Amino acid sequence: MSRSTNAKYDPITNEVANDYIKKLYSDAKQRIGHIPNLYSYMANAPHMLEAYMKSDALFRQHAPFSVDEIETIYLSISVENGCHYCSAQHGCRSVC
């Protein structure tokens, strides 16, 4: 079953973020070197962003896969979900 929504959200920039979101952004920047655009949209629901970041970190830390295999998994999920942005990001990490 497909869901459609007309909800539109603006990205939360560091300049307008509250302290909770700024801490998440700081953690992301320290861990991966930048704040992905996806995070700035997810920050509209800060607890969802925090959960996403924690689950990603746990997966990367404990998965029995190499870094390249993890990126391939994320790339496969992105392609299956039809997300061109994520496909490009994870595809580049796999080959760049």
Secondary structure, 3 states (H helix, E strand, C coil): CCCCCCCCCCCCCCCCCCHHHHHHHHHHHHHHCCCCHHHHHHCCCHHHHHHHHHHHHHHHHHCCCCHHHHHHHHHHHHHHHCCHHHHHHHHHHHHC
